[in-house]
Amino acid sequence: MIGPVFHRYVALGDSFTEGLGDPAPSRPNQLRGWADRVAEQLATRTDDFAYANLAVRGKLLGQILGDQLDAALAMSPDLVTVYAGGNDLMRPSVDIDALVARYDEAVGKLTAAGATVAIWTAYDAGWDAVFKVLRGRTAIYNELVREVAERHGATLVDFWRFEGYDDDRMWDWDRLHMSSAGHQRMAVEVLDALGVPHELPSPDLGPRPGRSRDEQKKINATWRREFLLPWFGRRLTGRSSGDDVTARRPVLAGISAAD
């Protein structure tokens, strides 16, 4: 069989990996996401495939590693994906060197245990009027993450360099989480980075729809009222969107596209 075959895949992270923005009413937490899509493809390549997704929305890197790393290692995975640090970068202040040092230690533990590990650079939101203020710190974080990948032989999914995500149809209404199309594209990118043959097509959204200035102003006003202000409110009060959320696939189990 051409390409790697994985038998035990564990996904770690925050809302990006939990699957926010890709609704699926019949699945745990009513989400699908790119990690499920990747797992579905991996499951077609062996009869003994199992998958766990420990990701929980709103978590900082330290929380992800503290809550999820040992649980993942206990499952003896041969594939682990870790996306972490995005929520840290959006905080008013962050020690990027200390953040990535902890990330480095965790990736080292996973690779030392024999797992293939995939990690991400953070997305370049320089085109967005609000999130572009994070571009400088994101670029520093990404260079350090690239060093982590090189040092431990991890697979790097270089989100910073992906084209096409500047189309707002690739994002959910909150502009923070990917849409179903964004998750589909991400699953394709992950499988390609791992060198896994697959049958997933990249989404073809066609030409971007035109909007009048008044239409865009209404969309922006709704976004500020329904997402941005509540988001800032949680930051100010120390609350997280994941405070009452648990991992939706906490143990290894089979999966198929029909689930």
Accessible surface in RSA format (square Angstrom, percent):
REM  Atomic radii and reference values for relative SASA: ProtOr
REM  Chains: A
REM  Algorithm: Lee & Richards
REM  Probe-radius: 1.40
REM  Slices: 20
REM RES _ NUM      All-atoms   Total-Side   Main-Chain    Non-polar    All polar
REM                ABS   REL    ABS   REL    ABS   REL    ABS   REL    ABS   REL
RES MET A   1   160.78  83.3  76.77  50.8  84.01 200.0  90.90  77.3  69.88  92.6
RES ILE A   2   150.03  85.4 140.36 104.6   9.67  23.3 146.15 105.2   3.88  10.5
RES GLY A   3    31.06  38.3   0.00   N/A  31.06  38.3  14.32  39.3  16.74  37.5
RES PRO A   4    49.96  36.4  37.42  34.1  12.54  45.6  49.09  40.5   0.87   5.4
RES VAL A   5    50.64  33.3  30.02  27.2  20.62  49.7  30.10  26.2  20.54  55.7
RES PHE A   6    13.64   6.8  12.42   7.7   1.23   3.2  12.42   7.5   1.23   3.5
RES HIS A   7    59.06  32.3  59.06  41.1   0.00   0.0  38.74  39.9  20.33  23.7
RES ARG A   8    89.94  37.8  89.94  45.8   0.00   0.0  27.40  37.5  62.54  37.9
RES TYR A   9     0.00   0.0   0.00   0.0   0.00   0.0   0.00   0.0   0.00   0.0
RES VAL A  10     0.00   0.0   0.00   0.0   0.00   0.0   0.00   0.0   0.00   0.0
RES ALA A  11     0.00   0.0   0.00   0.0   0.00   0.0   0.00   0.0   0.00   0.0
RES LEU A  12     0.05   0.0   0.05   0.0   0.00   0.0   0.05   0.0   0.00   0.0
RES GLY A  13     0.00   0.0   0.00   N/A   0.00   0.0   0.00   0.0   0.00   0.0
RES ASP A  14     5.11   3.6   5.11   5.1   0.00   0.0   0.73   1.7   4.38   4.4
RES SER A  15    11.43   9.7  11.37  15.2   0.06   0.1   0.98   2.1  10.45  14.6
RES PHE A  16    23.06  11.5  18.02  11.2   5.05  13.1  23.06  14.0   0.00   0.0
RES THR A  17     0.63   0.5   0.44   0.4   0.19   0.5   0.01   0.0   0.62   0.9
RES GLU A  18     0.02   0.0   0.02   0.0   0.00   0.0   0.02   0.0   0.00   0.0
RES GLY A  19     0.00   0.0   0.00   N/A   0.00   0.0   0.00   0.0   0.00   0.0
RES LEU A  20    29.47  16.4  28.65  20.5   0.82   2.1  28.65  20.1   0.82   2.2
RES GLY A  21    13.13  16.2   0.00   N/A  13.13  16.2   3.09   8.5  10.04  22.5
RES ASP A  22     3.39   2.4   3.39   3.4   0.00   0.0   0.00   0.0   3.39   3.4
RES PRO A  23    98.08  71.5  80.51  73.4  17.57  63.9  80.52  66.5  17.56 109.2
RES ALA A  24    14.29  13.1  10.72  16.5   3.58   8.1  14.22  20.0   0.07   0.2
RES PRO A  25   114.18  83.2  98.01  89.3  16.17  58.8  98.17  81.0  16.01  99.5
RES SER A  26   100.02  84.5  59.09  78.9  40.93  94.3  56.25 119.8  43.77  61.3
RES ARG A  27    18.65   7.8  11.77   6.0   6.88  16.4   7.34  10.0  11.31   6.9
RES PRO A  28    60.26  43.9  47.56  43.4  12.70  46.2  59.62  49.2   0.64   3.9
RES ASN A  29    54.90  37.9  23.93  23.1  30.96  74.6  16.27  39.2  38.63  37.3
RES GLN A  30   115.47  64.6 113.78  83.2   1.69   4.0  23.53  50.1  91.94  69.7
RES LEU A  31    16.54   9.2  16.54  11.8   0.00   0.0  16.54  11.6   0.00   0.0
RES ARG A  32    56.03  23.5  56.02  28.6   0.00   0.0  10.45  14.3  45.57  27.6
RES GLY A  33     0.00   0.0   0.00   N/A   0.00   0.0   0.00   0.0   0.00   0.0
RES TRP A  34     0.10   0.0   0.10   0.0   0.00   0.0   0.10   0.1   0.00   0.0
RES ALA A  35     0.03   0.0   0.03   0.0   0.00   0.0   0.03   0.0   0.00   0.0
RES ASP A  36     0.51   0.4   0.51   0.5   0.00   0.0   0.00   0.0   0.51   0.5
RES ARG A  37    19.59   8.2  19.30   9.8   0.30   0.7   0.09   0.1  19.50  11.8
RES VAL A  38     0.00   0.0   0.00   0.0   0.00   0.0   0.00   0.0   0.00   0.0
RES ALA A  39     0.00   0.0   0.00   0.0   0.00   0.0   0.00   0.0   0.00   0.0
RES GLU A  40     8.87   5.1   5.92   4.5   2.95   7.0   3.34   6.5   5.53   4.5
RES GLN A  41    32.68  18.3  31.75  23.2   0.94   2.2   0.44   0.9  32.24  24.5
RES LEU A  42     1.09   0.6   0.52   0.4   0.57   1.4   0.69   0.5   0.40   1.1
RES ALA A  43    24.42  22.5  12.03  18.6  12.40  28.2  12.17  17.1  12.25  32.5
RES THR A  44   108.85  77.4  69.71  70.7  39.13  93.3  67.20  90.3  41.65  63.0
RES ARG A  45    27.62  11.6  21.64  11.0   5.98  14.2  10.39  14.2  17.23  10.4
RES THR A  46    26.10  18.6  10.27  10.4  15.83  37.7  12.17  16.3  13.93  21.1
RES ASP A  47   160.07 112.1 119.42 118.9  40.65  96.1  41.41  97.5 118.67 118.3
RES ASP A  48    92.72  64.9  73.11  72.8  19.62  46.4  47.79 112.5  44.93  44.8
RES PHE A  49    16.92   8.5   2.17   1.3  14.75  38.4   2.17   1.3  14.75  42.2
RES ALA A  50    19.38  17.8  19.38  29.9   0.00   0.0  19.38  27.3   0.00   0.0
RES TYR A  51     0.00   0.0   0.00   0.0   0.00   0.0   0.00   0.0   0.00   0.0
RES ALA A  52     0.00   0.0   0.00   0.0   0.00   0.0   0.00   0.0   0.00   0.0
RES ASN A  53     0.00   0.0   0.00   0.0   0.00   0.0   0.00   0.0   0.00   0.0
RES LEU A  54    10.56   5.9   9.73   7.0   0.83   2.1   9.73   6.8   0.83   2.2
RES ALA A  55     0.01   0.0   0.00   0.0   0.01   0.0   0.00   0.0   0.01   0.0
RES VAL A  56    12.26   8.1  12.26  11.1   0.00   0.0  12.26  10.7   0.00   0.0
RES ARG A  57    49.82  20.9  49.82  25.4   0.00   0.0   1.69   2.3  48.12  29.2
RES GLY A  58    11.66  14.4   0.00   N/A  11.66  14.4   7.61  20.9   4.05   9.1
RES LYS A  59    36.50  17.8  36.27  22.3   0.24   0.6   7.70   6.9  28.80  30.7
RES LEU A  60    43.55  24.3  43.55  31.2   0.00   0.0  43.55  30.6   0.00   0.0
RES LEU A  61     1.37   0.8   1.37   1.0   0.00   0.0   1.37   1.0   0.00   0.0
RES GLY A  62    21.59  26.6   0.00   N/A  21.59  26.6  15.75  43.2   5.83  13.1
RES GLN A  63    81.06  45.3  74.48  54.4   6.57  15.7  29.21  62.2  51.85  39.3
RES ILE A  64     0.06   0.0   0.00   0.0   0.06   0.1   0.06   0.0   0.00   0.0
RES LEU A  65     9.93   5.5   4.87   3.5   5.06  12.7   5.12   3.6   4.81  12.9
RES GLY A  66    51.15  63.1   0.00   N/A  51.15  63.1  24.01  65.9  27.14  60.8
RES ASP A  67    96.70  67.7  68.24  67.9  28.46  67.3  25.77  60.6  70.93  70.7
RES GLN A  68     7.26   4.1   7.06   5.2   0.20   0.5   5.22  11.1   2.04   1.5
RES LEU A  69    11.51   6.4  11.51   8.2   0.00   0.0  11.51   8.1   0.00   0.0
RES ASP A  70   104.72  73.4  98.80  98.3   5.92  14.0  36.54  86.0  68.17  68.0
RES ALA A  71    42.19  38.8  30.60  47.2  11.58  26.3  38.73  54.5   3.46   9.2
RES ALA A  72     0.00   0.0   0.00   0.0   0.00   0.0   0.00   0.0   0.00   0.0
RES LEU A  73    49.67  27.7  36.83  26.3  12.84  32.3  37.07  26.0  12.60  33.9
RES ALA A  74    87.37  80.3  47.62  73.5  39.74  90.4  60.52  85.2  26.85  71.1
RES MET A  75    35.05  18.2  23.93  15.8  11.13  26.5  31.07  26.4   3.98   5.3
RES SER A  76    70.75  59.8  61.35  81.9   9.39  21.6  36.71  78.2  34.04  47.7
RES PRO A  77    10.01   7.3   2.97   2.7   7.04  25.6   2.97   2.5   7.04  43.8
RES ASP A  78    30.83  21.6  28.60  28.5   2.23   5.3  23.47  55.2   7.36   7.3
RES LEU A  79     0.00   0.0   0.00   0.0   0.00   0.0   0.00   0.0   0.00   0.0
RES VAL A  80     0.00   0.0   0.00   0.0   0.00   0.0   0.00   0.0   0.00   0.0
RES THR A  81     0.60   0.4   0.58   0.6   0.02   0.1   0.53   0.7   0.07   0.1
RES VAL A  82     1.26   0.8   1.26   1.1   0.00   0.0   1.26   1.1   0.00   0.0
RES TYR A  83    23.81  11.1  23.21  13.2   0.60   1.6  10.21   7.7  13.60  16.8
RES ALA A  84     2.44   2.2   0.00   0.0   2.44   5.5   0.00   0.0   2.44   6.5
RES GLY A  85     0.36   0.4   0.00   N/A   0.36   0.4   0.00   0.0   0.36   0.8
RES GLY A  86    18.74  23.1   0.00   N/A  18.74  23.1  15.66  43.0   3.08   6.9
RES ASN A  87    24.68  17.0  22.65  21.9   2.04   4.9   4.92  11.8  19.76  19.1
RES ASP A  88    16.14  11.3  15.03  15.0   1.11   2.6   1.75   4.1  14.39  14.4
RES LEU A  89     5.30   2.9   5.30   3.8   0.00   0.0   5.30   3.7   0.00   0.0
RES MET A  90    30.78  15.9  17.64  11.7  13.14  31.3  14.28  12.1  16.50  21.9
RES ARG A  91    67.68  28.4  65.58  33.4   2.10   5.0  17.95  24.5  49.73  30.1
RES PRO A  92   125.33  91.3  92.74  84.5  32.59 118.5 106.06  87.6  19.27 119.8
RES SER A  93    93.44  79.0  77.79 103.8  15.65  36.1  44.16  94.0  49.28  69.0
RES VAL A  94    40.45  26.6   9.90   9.0  30.55  73.6  17.65  15.3  22.80  61.8
RES ASP A  95    93.70  65.6  76.52  76.2  17.18  40.6  37.71  88.7  55.99  55.8
RES ILE A  96    20.29  11.5  16.53  12.3   3.76   9.1  16.53  11.9   3.76  10.2
RES ASP A  97   102.51  71.8  95.91  95.5   6.60  15.6  31.13  73.3  71.38  71.2
RES ALA A  98    56.05  51.5  42.44  65.5  13.62  31.0  49.35  69.5   6.70  17.7
RES LEU A  99    17.81   9.9  11.48   8.2   6.33  15.9  17.33  12.2   0.48   1.3
RES VAL A 100     7.84   5.2   7.84   7.1   0.00   0.0   7.84   6.8   0.00   0.0
RES ALA A 101    61.90  56.9  47.22  72.9  14.67  33.4  54.88  77.3   7.01  18.6
RES ARG A 102   112.62  47.3 108.73  55.4   3.89   9.3  36.38  49.7  76.24  46.2
RES TYR A 103     0.55   0.3   0.55   0.3   0.00   0.0   0.11   0.1   0.44   0.5
RES ASP A 104    29.65  20.8  29.65  29.5   0.00   0.0   3.73   8.8  25.92  25.9
RES GLU A 105   101.64  58.4  92.73  70.2   8.91  21.2  37.99  73.5  63.65  52.0
RES ALA A 106     3.00   2.8   2.38   3.7   0.62   1.4   2.89   4.1   0.10   0.3
RES VAL A 107     0.39   0.3   0.39   0.4   0.00   0.0   0.39   0.3   0.00   0.0
RES GLY A 108    14.98  18.5   0.00   N/A  14.98  18.5  11.64  31.9   3.34   7.5
RES LYS A 109    98.40  48.0  89.22  54.7   9.17  21.8  52.27  47.0  46.13  49.1
RES LEU A 110     0.78   0.4   0.78   0.6   0.00   0.0   0.78   0.5   0.00   0.0
RES THR A 111    35.11  25.0  20.69  21.0  14.42  34.4  15.11  20.3  20.01  30.2
RES ALA A 112    90.98  83.7  48.35  74.6  42.64  97.0  60.97  85.9  30.02  79.5
RES ALA A 113    67.03  61.6  25.93  40.0  41.10  93.5  39.24  55.3  27.79  73.6
RES GLY A 114    60.73  74.9   0.00   N/A  60.73  74.9  34.60  95.0  26.13  58.5
RES ALA A 115     8.28   7.6   0.55   0.8   7.73  17.6   0.91   1.3   7.37  19.5
RES THR A 116    52.05  37.0  44.15  44.8   7.90  18.8  22.83  30.7  29.22  44.2
RES VAL A 117     1.83   1.2   0.00   0.0   1.83   4.4   0.00   0.0   1.83   5.0
RES ALA A 118     0.00   0.0   0.00   0.0   0.00   0.0   0.00   0.0   0.00   0.0
RES ILE A 119     0.00   0.0   0.00   0.0   0.00   0.0   0.00   0.0   0.00   0.0
RES TRP A 120     2.49   1.0   0.43   0.2   2.05   4.8   0.43   0.2   2.05   3.3
RES THR A 121     0.00   0.0   0.00   0.0   0.00   0.0   0.00   0.0   0.00   0.0
RES ALA A 122     8.88   8.2   8.22  12.7   0.66   1.5   8.71  12.3   0.17   0.5
RES TYR A 123    33.86  15.8  23.62  13.4  10.24  26.6  20.71  15.6  13.15  16.2
RES ASP A 124    26.85  18.8  22.72  22.6   4.13   9.8   5.20  12.2  21.66  21.6
RES ALA A 125    20.77  19.1  17.70  27.3   3.07   7.0  17.93  25.3   2.84   7.5
RES GLY A 126    23.51  29.0   0.00   N/A  23.51  29.0   7.15  19.6  16.36  36.6
RES TRP A 127   115.37  46.3  76.55  37.1  38.82  91.2  87.84  46.8  27.53  44.7
RES ASP A 128    14.32  10.0  12.55  12.5   1.78   4.2   3.66   8.6  10.66  10.6
RES ALA A 129    83.62  76.9  62.89  97.1  20.72  47.1  65.21  91.8  18.41  48.8
RES VAL A 130    53.50  35.2  47.78  43.3   5.73  13.8  51.80  45.0   1.70   4.6
RES PHE A 131    24.00  12.0  22.27  13.8   1.73   4.5  22.40  13.6   1.59   4.6
RES LYS A 132   107.87  52.6  99.53  61.1   8.34  19.8  45.91  41.3  61.96  66.0
RES VAL A 133   120.37  79.2  85.74  77.6  34.64  83.5  94.43  82.0  25.94  70.4
RES LEU A 134    36.34  20.2  36.34  26.0   0.00   0.0  36.34  25.5   0.00   0.0
RES ARG A 135   120.40  50.6 116.76  59.5   3.64   8.7  31.31  42.8  89.09  54.0
RES GLY A 136    48.51  59.8   0.00   N/A  48.51  59.8  41.32 113.4   7.20  16.1
RES ARG A 137    60.47  25.4  53.86  27.5   6.61  15.7  14.08  19.2  46.39  28.1
RES THR A 138     9.37   6.7   9.37   9.5   0.00   0.0   1.97   2.7   7.40  11.2
RES ALA A 139    37.64  34.6  35.54  54.8   2.10   4.8  37.32  52.5   0.33   0.9
RES ILE A 140   102.54  58.4  98.62  73.5   3.92   9.5 102.28  73.7   0.26   0.7
RES TYR A 141     4.99   2.3   4.99   2.8   0.00   0.0   2.06   1.5   2.93   3.6
RES ASN A 142     1.05   0.7   1.05   1.0   0.00   0.0   1.02   2.4   0.03   0.0
RES GLU A 143    97.30  55.9  96.56  73.1   0.74   1.8  46.23  89.4  51.07  41.7
RES LEU A 144    41.15  22.9  40.25  28.8   0.91   2.3  40.26  28.3   0.89   2.4
RES VAL A 145     0.00   0.0   0.00   0.0   0.00   0.0   0.00   0.0   0.00   0.0
RES ARG A 146    30.83  12.9  30.38  15.5   0.45   1.1  23.23  31.7   7.60   4.6
RES GLU A 147    86.60  49.7  84.83  64.2   1.77   4.2  24.64  47.7  61.96  50.6
RES VAL A 148     0.27   0.2   0.27   0.2   0.00   0.0   0.27   0.2   0.00   0.0
RES ALA A 149     5.22   4.8   4.39   6.8   0.82   1.9   4.50   6.3   0.71   1.9
RES GLU A 150   140.89  80.9 111.09  84.0  29.80  71.0  51.57  99.8  89.32  72.9
RES ARG A 151   143.49  60.2 106.48  54.3  37.02  88.1  65.57  89.6  77.93  47.2
RES HIS A 152    48.84  26.7  30.01  20.9  18.84  48.2  27.25  28.1  21.59  25.1
RES GLY A 153    69.07  85.2   0.00   N/A  69.07  85.2  36.40  99.9  32.66  73.2
RES ALA A 154    14.32  13.2   0.00   0.0  14.32  32.6   0.61   0.9  13.71  36.3
RES THR A 155    30.57  21.7  23.77  24.1   6.80  16.2  12.17  16.3  18.40  27.8
RES LEU A 156    50.73  28.3  29.94  21.4  20.79  52.3  29.94  21.0  20.79  55.9
RES VAL A 157     1.32   0.9   0.85   0.8   0.47   1.1   1.32   1.2   0.00   0.0
RES ASP A 158    22.82  16.0  19.92  19.8   2.90   6.9  16.59  39.0   6.24   6.2
RES PHE A 159     3.57   1.8   3.57   2.2   0.00   0.0   3.57   2.2   0.00   0.0
RES TRP A 160    56.01  22.5  46.88  22.7   9.13  21.4  19.67  10.5  36.34  59.0
RES ARG A 161   162.42  68.2 137.01  69.8  25.42  60.5  52.49  71.7 109.93  66.6
RES PHE A 162    36.37  18.2  21.33  13.2  15.04  39.1  24.12  14.6  12.25  35.1
RES GLU A 163   147.96  84.9 137.75 104.2  10.20  24.3  56.80 109.9  91.16  74.4
RES GLY A 164    34.83  43.0   0.00   N/A  34.83  43.0  26.36  72.3   8.47  19.0
RES TYR A 165     0.75   0.3   0.12   0.1   0.62   1.6   0.12   0.1   0.62   0.8
RES ASP A 166    62.83  44.0  56.32  56.1   6.51  15.4  12.11  28.5  50.71  50.6
RES ASP A 167    12.07   8.5  12.06  12.0   0.01   0.0   3.51   8.3   8.56   8.5
RES ASP A 168    62.13  43.5  52.14  51.9   9.99  23.6  26.41  62.1  35.72  35.6
RES ARG A 169    61.80  25.9  49.02  25.0  12.78  30.4  44.13  60.3  17.66  10.7
RES MET A 170     7.65   4.0   7.65   5.1   0.00   0.0   3.61   3.1   4.04   5.4
RES TRP A 171    30.61  12.3  20.44   9.9  10.17  23.9  20.44  10.9  10.17  16.5
RES ASP A 172    42.41  29.7  36.65  36.5   5.76  13.6   2.34   5.5  40.07  40.0
RES TRP A 173   142.98  57.4 119.66  57.9  23.32  54.8 111.51  59.5  31.47  51.1
RES ASP A 174    10.56   7.4  10.56  10.5   0.00   0.0   0.37   0.9  10.19  10.2
RES ARG A 175    63.04  26.5  52.47  26.7  10.57  25.2  22.62  30.9  40.42  24.5
RES LEU A 176    44.93  25.0  30.88  22.1  14.04  35.3  31.68  22.2  13.25  35.7
RES HIS A 177    25.32  13.8  22.23  15.5   3.09   7.9  20.52  21.1   4.80   5.6
RES MET A 178     4.14   2.1   1.73   1.1   2.41   5.7   1.73   1.5   2.41   3.2
RES SER A 179    17.54  14.8  17.42  23.2   0.12   0.3  17.54  37.4   0.00   0.0
RES SER A 180    46.06  38.9  43.01  57.4   3.05   7.0  31.95  68.0  14.11  19.8
RES ALA A 181    18.60  17.1  11.15  17.2   7.45  17.0  15.69  22.1   2.91   7.7
RES GLY A 182     0.00   0.0   0.00   N/A   0.00   0.0   0.00   0.0   0.00   0.0
RES HIS A 183     0.81   0.4   0.81   0.6   0.00   0.0   0.56   0.6   0.24   0.3
RES GLN A 184    24.61  13.8  24.61  18.0   0.00   0.0  12.03  25.6  12.58   9.5
RES ARG A 185    38.61  16.2  38.61  19.7   0.00   0.0   7.83  10.7  30.78  18.7
RES MET A 186     0.00   0.0   0.00   0.0   0.00   0.0   0.00   0.0   0.00   0.0
RES ALA A 187     0.00   0.0   0.00   0.0   0.00   0.0   0.00   0.0   0.00   0.0
RES VAL A 188    12.37   8.1  12.37  11.2   0.00   0.0  12.37  10.7   0.00   0.0
RES GLU A 189    39.66  22.8  37.68  28.5   1.98   4.7   1.08   2.1  38.58  31.5
RES VAL A 190     0.00   0.0   0.00   0.0   0.00   0.0   0.00   0.0   0.00   0.0
RES LEU A 191     0.00   0.0   0.00   0.0   0.00   0.0   0.00   0.0   0.00   0.0
RES ASP A 192    82.27  57.6  61.55  61.3  20.72  49.0  26.91  63.3  55.36  55.2
RES ALA A 193    44.29  40.7  10.59  16.3  33.70  76.7  23.21  32.7  21.08  55.8
RES LEU A 194    16.57   9.2   1.35   1.0  15.21  38.2   4.40   3.1  12.17  32.8
RES GLY A 195    42.62  52.6   0.00   N/A  42.62  52.6  34.04  93.4   8.58  19.2
RES VAL A 196     3.71   2.4   0.00   0.0   3.71   8.9   0.88   0.8   2.83   7.7
RES PRO A 197    63.10  46.0  45.99  41.9  17.11  62.2  57.58  47.5   5.52  34.3
RES HIS A 198    51.83  28.3  17.05  11.8  34.78  89.0  18.77  19.3  33.07  38.5
RES GLU A 199   160.80  92.3 133.29 100.8  27.51  65.5  55.27 106.9 105.53  86.2
RES LEU A 200    26.81  14.9  17.56  12.6   9.25  23.3  17.61  12.4   9.19  24.7
RES PRO A 201    91.71  66.8  82.14  74.9   9.57  34.8  91.44  75.5   0.27   1.6
RES SER A 202    61.78  52.2  42.35  56.5  19.43  44.8  29.26  62.3  32.52  45.6
RES PRO A 203    40.36  29.4  11.09  10.1  29.26 106.4  21.10  17.4  19.25 119.7
RES ASP A 204   136.45  95.6 100.89 100.4  35.56  84.1  39.51  93.0  96.94  96.7
RES LEU A 205    64.01  35.7  39.27  28.1  24.74  62.2  44.43  31.2  19.58  52.7
RES GLY A 206    40.34  49.8   0.00   N/A  40.34  49.8  27.43  75.3  12.91  28.9
RES PRO A 207   129.39  94.3 107.39  97.9  22.00  80.0 119.42  98.6   9.97  62.0
RES ARG A 208   138.11  58.0 114.41  58.3  23.70  56.4  50.07  68.4  88.04  53.4
RES PRO A 209    81.55  59.4  58.66  53.5  22.89  83.2  69.11  57.1  12.44  77.3
RES GLY A 210    75.04  92.5   0.00   N/A  75.04  92.5  42.30 116.1  32.74  73.3
RES ARG A 211   103.12  43.3  66.18  33.7  36.94  87.9  18.90  25.8  84.22  51.0
RES SER A 212    59.28  50.1  45.26  60.4  14.02  32.3  51.49 109.7   7.79  10.9
RES ARG A 213   202.26  84.9 187.19  95.4  15.07  35.9  68.30  93.3 133.95  81.2
RES ASP A 214    97.77  68.5  95.19  94.7   2.58   6.1  25.91  61.0  71.86  71.7
RES GLU A 215    90.67  52.1  88.13  66.7   2.54   6.1  35.18  68.0  55.49  45.3
RES GLN A 216    59.09  33.0  59.09  43.2   0.00   0.0  35.62  75.8  23.47  17.8
RES LYS A 217   128.20  62.5 123.54  75.8   4.66  11.1  71.16  64.0  57.04  60.8
RES LYS A 218   152.11  74.2 146.76  90.0   5.35  12.7  93.18  83.9  58.92  62.8
RES ILE A 219    70.34  40.0  65.57  48.8   4.77  11.5  69.29  49.9   1.05   2.9
RES ASN A 220    39.17  27.0  39.17  37.9   0.00   0.0   4.42  10.6  34.75  33.6
RES ALA A 221    39.60  36.4  36.16  55.8   3.44   7.8  36.87  51.9   2.73   7.2
RES THR A 222    52.34  37.2  52.34  53.1   0.00   0.0  32.23  43.3  20.11  30.4
RES TRP A 223     7.72   3.1   6.36   3.1   1.37   3.2   7.48   4.0   0.24   0.4
RES ARG A 224   115.65  48.6 115.65  59.0   0.00   0.0  40.07  54.8  75.57  45.8
RES ARG A 225   137.76  57.8 128.55  65.5   9.21  21.9  67.13  91.7  70.64  42.8
RES GLU A 226    91.17  52.3  72.94  55.2  18.23  43.4  26.01  50.3  65.16  53.2
RES PHE A 227    16.32   8.2  14.74   9.1   1.58   4.1  15.87   9.6   0.45   1.3
RES LEU A 228    21.74  12.1  21.74  15.6   0.00   0.0  21.74  15.3   0.00   0.0
RES LEU A 229   115.65  64.4 108.57  77.7   7.08  17.8 108.88  76.5   6.76  18.2
RES PRO A 230    57.68  42.0  45.51  41.5  12.18  44.3  56.33  46.5   1.36   8.4
RES TRP A 231    23.83   9.6  23.83  11.5   0.00   0.0  18.36   9.8   5.48   8.9
RES PHE A 232    96.63  48.3  96.63  59.9   0.00   0.0  96.63  58.6   0.00   0.0
RES GLY A 233    23.47  28.9   0.00   N/A  23.47  28.9  23.03  63.2   0.44   1.0
RES ARG A 234    53.58  22.5  53.58  27.3   0.00   0.0  11.36  15.5  42.22  25.6
RES ARG A 235    49.14  20.6  30.07  15.3  19.07  45.4  17.83  24.4  31.31  19.0
RES LEU A 236   155.64  86.7 121.05  86.6  34.59  87.0 124.26  87.3  31.38  84.4
RES THR A 237    87.03  61.9  54.29  55.0  32.74  78.0  62.92  84.5  24.11  36.5
RES GLY A 238    68.13  84.0   0.00   N/A  68.13  84.0  33.92  93.1  34.21  76.6
RES ARG A 239   124.39  52.2 121.79  62.1   2.61   6.2  55.97  76.5  68.42  41.5
RES SER A 240    22.98  19.4  15.24  20.3   7.74  17.8  15.24  32.5   7.74  10.8
RES SER A 241    49.77  42.1  29.04  38.8  20.73  47.8  26.36  56.1  23.41  32.8
RES GLY A 242     0.89   1.1   0.00   N/A   0.89   1.1   0.00   0.0   0.89   2.0
RES ASP A 243    86.29  60.4  54.97  54.7  31.32  74.1  25.33  59.6  60.95  60.8
RES ASP A 244   145.42 101.9 109.81 109.3  35.61  84.2  42.68 100.4 102.74 102.5
RES VAL A 245    34.80  22.9  20.96  19.0  13.84  33.3  23.95  20.8  10.85  29.4
RES THR A 246   106.82  76.0 100.72 102.1   6.10  14.5  75.93 102.0  30.89  46.7
RES ALA A 247    24.08  22.1  12.73  19.6  11.36  25.8  12.73  17.9  11.36  30.1
RES ARG A 248    12.64   5.3   0.11   0.1  12.53  29.8   4.31   5.9   8.33   5.0
RES ARG A 249    31.55  13.2  27.51  14.0   4.04   9.6   9.82  13.4  21.73  13.2
RES PRO A 250    72.38  52.8  66.68  60.8   5.70  20.7  66.68  55.1   5.70  35.4
RES VAL A 251   101.34  66.7  99.00  89.6   2.34   5.6  99.69  86.6   1.65   4.5
RES LEU A 252    52.27  29.1  28.46  20.4  23.81  59.8  28.46  20.0  23.81  64.1
RES ALA A 253    45.17  41.5  37.50  57.9   7.67  17.4  45.17  63.6   0.00   0.0
RES GLY A 254    48.73  60.1   0.00   N/A  48.73  60.1  25.39  69.7  23.33  52.3
RES ILE A 255    14.04   8.0   0.30   0.2  13.74  33.1   3.40   2.5  10.63  28.9
RES SER A 256    50.19  42.4  47.74  63.7   2.46   5.7  41.48  88.3   8.71  12.2
RES ALA A 257    72.58  66.7  49.59  76.5  22.99  52.3  49.84  70.2  22.74  60.2
RES ALA A 258    99.13  91.1  59.09  91.2  40.03  91.1  70.41  99.2  28.71  76.1
RES ASP A 259    75.13  52.6  46.97  46.8  28.16  66.6  36.74  86.5  38.39  38.3
END  Absolute sums over single chains surface
CHAIN  1 A    12130.7       9249.7       2881.0       6777.4       5353.2
END  Absolute sums over all chains
TOTAL         12130.7       9249.7       2881.0       6777.4       5353.2
